[in-house]
Amino acid sequence: MAPPNNRKLLVVGAGASGLPSLRHALLYGVDVVCFELTNQVGGLWNYKPQETDLSSVMKTTVINTSKEMTAYSDFPPEGTMANFMHNTEMYRYLQNYSDHYELDKHIKFNHKVNSIDRNEDYDKTGKWKVNYTDDKGVTHDTVFDGVLLCSGHHTTPNWPTKFRGQDEFKGRIIHSHSYKDHRGYEDKTVVVVGIGNSGGDVAVELSRIAKQVYLVTRRGTWVFNRIFDYGKPIDMVMNRKFLSDLRSIVPAWLSNTVVEAKLNMRFDHKAYGLKPAHRVFGAHPTVNDELPNRIACGTVRIKPNIANFTEYGIVFQDGSKIEHVDEVTVFVVMSTGFSFEFGLVEKGELIKVNNNHVSLYQYMFPTDLSDHNSLAVIGLVQPFGSIMPLSEMQARVYMEQFTGNNVVPSKREMIDNVHDKLEKMARRYVKSNRHTIQVDYVDYIEELAKLIGAQLDMKQLWKEDPWLAYKVYFGPRVPYIYRLNGPHKWKEARNAILSVDERVLMATNDHSQVEPDYSVLYIVGILLVALILLYILF
């Protein structure tokens, strides 16, 4: 624990981004408090059965990222926890993290932040005046030296422009934000609009009890399974440093072709009506294990976009229709994503958002506040992988800056970084509100780690600890890697990295033993390691 620091910090939200922010503020000895709107930690992972404006997972939600890639860097999950945890188990992990580090002592529950404004002496001090309502209903103004916004970006449903005839439609239309469970959809005809992760999950779940589910997609998608070859979690296979380095030198068309061929071996996307015009790395993927099976069973039917609504039915752009039979049976679930805004901060005038585009250095720091960098957004990224380790790393970057280490560059460099990321995104991704905060997991966490000196000197590591070097470079980029070096190194990091395979196996077979992995990927890795060692030693 660092020496006490009398600077006062406010963390807004005790969810998956707020908890590591609070944890690291304490590591740095900062006088920190967290205001949480509800009476529990967990954010959207705290399932709320009633319809509310607050974010919440569905009752059946299972995480799309594996437990080892979702963990915080100094808190490995229990070995017996599922590799892809049900939301109740994910919530338990977050609660355990909070309990272990006694974070609840610093959380003010049932506290609502009403506004955040630069204090009168901001130009000199960088301080913020926060207006909030406490758990007794009393409103206060308090000045803080810094503020971290950790309230997530799944709070405001994004509704598409109304379709022709939608206002006259007599069926029920909701956003997936309001969807909790299957009750009430039995024997109904359901149209799910949008084929992102939430759309796929809703369609698959309802296909078991509905009369028929139609899944509407304008441009299709590439579908990944949670489980890759040999039963390995897909994110543990894809997010590796050597693959990231390989992709940086291999032509994009080749990387896309290889991965697309692999995905089509599972099921032919064209035959299933899902093949998009964009390449696989040109859009955020959909992760769904069961969608192809439900399509094959006919309980989910893929449809193009809606052309128009009728009073009791829907007409699709291919001319097919859902006709009214004898009663209003058509339910529509708009799984069309979310929008984000920062209305709390100076009424939205400081951090302006236009179609989900926002000017934030490293998706954190407003470039207009580069004189102090005392306010930051945590968790406003969308990787192929878990947001949680990225949120934690963002918090570490912020704490280094907040405590005087000045890891953030000049305003000019910040702006150039923002523009560079926007240009790369525009060249690579389909134009969509969905891709405004897209990042490559390994590249982004490496970029943040470099800012705080948490990256590794691989040449030195190969000499000093070749087995660890092998695991770090060719193995999954687990978050514990970033506690081997840099501020607040964790003495158990090496063991946590080397025991990853054991915890993965324990989740599926309590009696499994960790055995050598002879898959093609590892054979190639071993040969490359041998070549590297020969180069270093001779």
N, C-alpha and C positions, 0 to 999 in steps of 0.2 A: 504494500500500500504506500502511495506517495505521501509526502508531508502534506499537512492540511493547507488548503488554498481557500482564501476568503472570498473568492469570486463566486457570485451566485448564478446558478444555471437552472433554467426551467426546461424540463422535458415534457412535451405535450403528447400524451398517449402512452399507455402501458401495454402495448401489443408487441408483436414480434420484432419491431424496430425500436420501440421505446425501451424495452427491457435491457438489451445490450448497451444502449446509449447510457442508461442509468448505471449499469454495471461498470462501464469504463470511466464514467465521471467519478465514481467512487474510487476506482483504481488510481486516478490522478489526484485524489484528495480534494476534489471540488465540492463546494457547498451546493448540493443539488437537490431538487425536489421535482417530482413527477405529478402532473395533474391528469387524472384519468376520469373520463366522463361517467363510466359505469362503476359498479362495485366490485369488479374483478379484473385481474390481468388477462391477457390473451388476445385482445382485439377481435378480429374476425374469426379467430379459432375458438372463441367462446361462443358456442352455438346458442342462438336465440330463437326459440320456437315461434315466438310471436312476430308478426310483421312489424318492422321498425325501420327508422331511417339509418340505423347503425348497420355496419357491415357484419355479415355472418355467413358461415359456411352452410351448406345443406346438411341435413341430418346424416346422410350417407357419404359425405365427402371423404375421400382418401387423398392424401398428399400426392402430388405428381413427381416430387423429388424424393430421393432416398434419404433415410435418416442420417447417414454419415455425411452426406453432402448438404444437409439441412442444419446440422448441428452448429452450435457456437464453438468458438475456437478453444475454449478451456472447459467444455462441458460435453464430453461424448455421451451419446444416448446409451441407455441400458442395452446390453447385448440381446436380451429377450424381446425388446421392442421390435415391432414389425419393421421390415425394411421400408415399406410404404405405409406409414401410420394412418390409421383412422383418425378423424379429427378429434375424437375424445382422447386418444393417446398423444396426439400432437399437443393438445391443450395441457395434458399432464406433464409433458416434457417442459413446456414453458412455465408451468406452476412450480415444477421441481427446480428449475433454474432460478426462479425468483426466490424460492425458499432457501436454496443452498447458499446464495449470496446475500440473503436477508434484505432483498430489495423492497419488500413491502413496507419496511420502516421509513422509506423515503417516498412512498406513493400516497398522495392525497386522493382517495376515491370519491366519486360523486362530485367532482369539481369540474365545472364547465368553463372553458376559456371563451370569453366573449370577443376580445379584440387584443391585438398586439401592435403597438406603435413605437416608433423611435422616440426615445425620451428627449426632453428638452435639451439636454447636454450631449446628445448622441454624437455630434460631430467631434467632440473631444473625447468622450468615454466609450462610445459604441454600445451604450445601455439601451434597454427596452422597457417600456411601460406596458404591463399586462393587466387587463381588466378581466376578472373572473368571478364566478359565483361559487361559493363553497357549499358543502353538504348541508348547511343550515339554511341555504337560500339567501345568504348575505353576500352582497357584491363588494369587491375590494379592488384597489389599484396597488400593484406592487412592481417595483423596479428590479430588473434582473440584468446581470452583465452579459448574459447570452441566452439564446433560445434555440431548442432543437424541435422541429416539427416532425413528429413521428406518427401521424394519424392515418397513414396509408393512402392508397389511391384507388380503393374499391368502394368508395362511399356514395358517389353520385352516378346513378344509372345514366347511360348514354342511350337516348331514344333516337331511332332513325327518323328521318323526315317522313311524315305521314304518307301512307300509300293512298292511292285514289280509292274512295269509298270507305276508308277506315272509320270515319266518324259515324257512319250509318250501320256499321257491323254490330250485330246483336250478341255475338259471342263474347267471351272474356279475353282480355288482353292484359298481361302483366309483364314486368321485366324480371329476368332471372334473379335480380337482387332481392325480389320478394318471394322467390320460390324456396320453400323450406323442405317439403317432403311430398310424397306421391298422393297423399289423401285428398280426395275430391276429384281425382283424374281417372278413377276407375271407369273403364268402358267408354271413355271419351275419345273423340278424334282430336289429336294435339298437333299443332304446328309449332316447331321450334325454329326460330329465325336466328341464324348465326352458328358457325361450326367451330368456334373456339373451344377452349377446355370446358367452360361452363355449359355451352350448348350441347357438346357431345355427352357430357355427364347427364344432363337433364333428359336428353333423347333416349339414352340407353336405359336409364332408370324407369322412365315412363313406358318404354316399350314392353315391359313385363306385365303391365296391368291395364294399359290403355287399349282401346279398340284398334287404333292405328296411330303411328307417329310419323309425321313428315318432317324431315330435317332440311331446312332451306339454306342454301349456300350460293352466294353470288359467283365465287371464283374457285371453290374447292379448297382442299388443304392436303398437306402431307401428314399422315397419321403415324405417330411413334407409339410403340408399346413401352410400358414401364420396364418390362423385362427384356433384356437383350440375349444374345447367345450364351449358352451355358447357364442361363438363369441369373445373369448379372444385371443389376440395376442399370438402366440405360444412361443415366446421368453420370454414373461412375465410370462408364466406358468412354463417353464422349468428352468429358471435361478432364483432359489430361494435358500436361504441359507439352509433352512431345508431339501430341496431335495438333495443339495450337501452333507450335513452331512449324510443323509440317504444312499446315494449311496456309501459313504465311508465305511459303515458297512455292507451293503447288498452285497451278492455275485454278481459278474458281470453278470453271466449267468441269474440271476433272473431279474436284471434291464433291460438287453437286451430283455428278453422274454416278460416282461410287456409292454415295449414300442413298440416292434414289433407287438404284438397282437393288440395294439391300432391302429397302422398304418394300419394293414391289415383289420381292421374293416371299414376303409374308402374305401380301394380297395385292393384286393388280389394281392400282388406284384408278386407272382408266375404266376397267371393267366394272368397278364398283361406283362409278359416277363421281369420283372424288378428285381426279387428277387436275391440278391447277395449271395455269399457264406459267406461273412463276416457278423458279427453281427452289429446291428444298431449303437452301439457306437464304432465300429471299423473303421469308415471312416467319413469324413466330409459329412454331409447330403446334399441332394438336396432339396431346398425349391421351390416348384412350385405348384400353386393352380389349374392349368388347364391341366397339362400334362395327367392325367388319362382320362379326358373327351375327349381330342384330340385323344388319343389312341382308346378310345371306339368309336369315330366317324370315325376312319379309316384314318383320315388325317395325323396322325403320326403313322408310323410303326416302331417297335423296331427291330433292326438287331444286330447280333454279329459283331465282328471286321471285317475289310476289309481284304480279302485274297489277292486281286490284282486289279489293274486298267486295263481296256482294253483301246483301243484308244478313244472310245466314251462312255464307261460304267464302271461298277464296279461289281466285284464278291465278295460276302461275304463268310465268313468261313463256313456257313451252306450250301453252294452251290447255293444259290439263286443269281439272277443277276439283274442288271439294264441294259437293252438292249438299244442300239441305235435304234431309229425309223427313223426319217427323218431329224433331225437337231441336233446340239449340244445343248442339253437342261439341262445337268446335271451340277449343281453347288455344290461345296463342301465347307462347312464351318468347319474349324478345331477349335473346342472349347476345346482345349487341355491345357488350363491353361497358366500360365506365369512363367518365370524364373526371378530371381533377381540377381543382381551383384552390386558391389561397386567400379566400375572402377574410380570414381572420387577421391577416397581416395588412394593416393600413387599408382595409376595405377592398383588398384585391388590387390596389393601384401600384403596389411595390413589385410584387411578383406576378406579372401579367401572363395569362395563359390564352393562347389562340389556337383552337383546334388541337388541344393537348400539346402544343409546342410551348416550351418555356426556356428562358435563357438562364441556365444554372451551370456553373462550372462543376464538372464531374457529377452533374445532376444533383448537386448539393447547395452550392453557394451562389446567391444572386450576384451577378456581375456588377450591378449598380451599387452594391454595398462592399466593394472590394477594399474600402478604406479600413474596415475593421473585421469583416468576416465573422461577426459574432452571432449571426443567425444562419441556420442551415436546415435543409430538408433531408430527412433520412428515409431511405427505402423507396425512393421514386425512380425505380429502375425495373426493367423487365428482361431477365436473362433466360437462356435455356439452362435452367438450373434453379437453385433456390435463391430467393432474395435475402434470406436471413444472414448468411455469412457476409454478403455484400453490405447489408445494413450495419452489421457489426464493424466491418472495416471502415465504412464511412464515419461511424462514430469515433473510431480511433484517429482518423485523419482530423476530424473536428477537434478532438480533445488536445491533440498536439498543437493545433493552431491556437486554440482557446487559452492554453496554458503558456503561450509565449514562444513556441518553437518555430513559428512562421514557416510552415511547410507549403502554404498556398502561394502561388506565383503572383506576379504583377497583374494589374487589371488588363493590360494589353494581352498578356499570355493567356489569361482566363478566357477572354473573349475569343481569341484565336482558337483555343481548345474547343469551345462551344461550337464555333462555325465549322471546324474540322470534323467534329463528330456528326453534325447535321449533314454535311456534304457526303460523308461516307455512308450515312444511313440512307440518304436519298438515292445514291448510286446502287445500293444493294437491295433495299427492301421495297416491297409493294407500297405505294402511297396509301397510307391509312392512319387514322388516329391511334391505331394499335401499335404502331412502330415508332412513335416519337421518343420513347424512353428505352429502346431496345439496346442491350449490350451483350457482348460475348463474355460469358462468365469468367473464363481464365484470363483473357486479356485485360478485362476491367479490374479484377481484383489484384492483378499484378501491377497495374498502373497505380492503384491506391497504395499498395504495399510499398512501392518505390518511394512514394511521397514521405512515408514515415520511417523508411529504412528497415522494413520488415521483409524485403526480398532476400533471396538466398544467393550466395556466391557458389554456384554449382561446381565450378572447377575445384574450389577448396573442399567442398563437401565430398566430391568423388575421392579425393585423396584421404580425407579424415574418416569418412564413414560411408564406404561404397554401397552397403546394403540399404542404408537410409536414402542415399542419393538415388539409387535405383527406384525405390518406392516413391520418392518425391517426384522424380521426373517422368517415369513411365506409369506410375500408378495414378489413381484418381486424385484430383486436386482438392483434397479434403481441407477444411479450414484450419486444422491443427498445424498445418505447414507454416502458417503465418504467425505462429507463436514460438517458432524455433529461433527467430531473430527479431530484432527491433525492440520497441518499447514494451515493457512488461512481458518479457519472455516467460513461458510457462514450462516448468521443469518436467512435466509429464507429457509434453508435446511429442517427443520421439516415440514413447511407448504407445501413445494414442494413434499415431500414424502406422506403426508396425502391427498393431492389433486390429486394424480396420477389418481385414478379411475374417478374423475370428468372430467379431460382432455381427457381421453380415450373415455368416453361416449359422450362428446361434439363433437368429430370427426365424429360420426355417427348419432347423433340426438341432435340438438340444444336445445330441450326441455326435454332431459332426466334428471332425478334426480338420484343422487347416492343413491341406496337402499342397504340394507343388502344383502350380497351374501351368498346364502344358498346351494352352490354347495358342493359336497362331500368333495372336497379339503379343503374348508374353515371350514366345520363342524369338520373334523379331526383336523384342526389347532386349532380351539377353544378349543376342548377337551384337546389337548396337552398343550395349554397355561394354562388351568385350573390346570392341573397336575403340571406344572412347578411352578405356583404361590403358590400352596399348599406346594410344596417342599421348596420353598424359605421362606415362611411365617411361616411354622410350622415345 
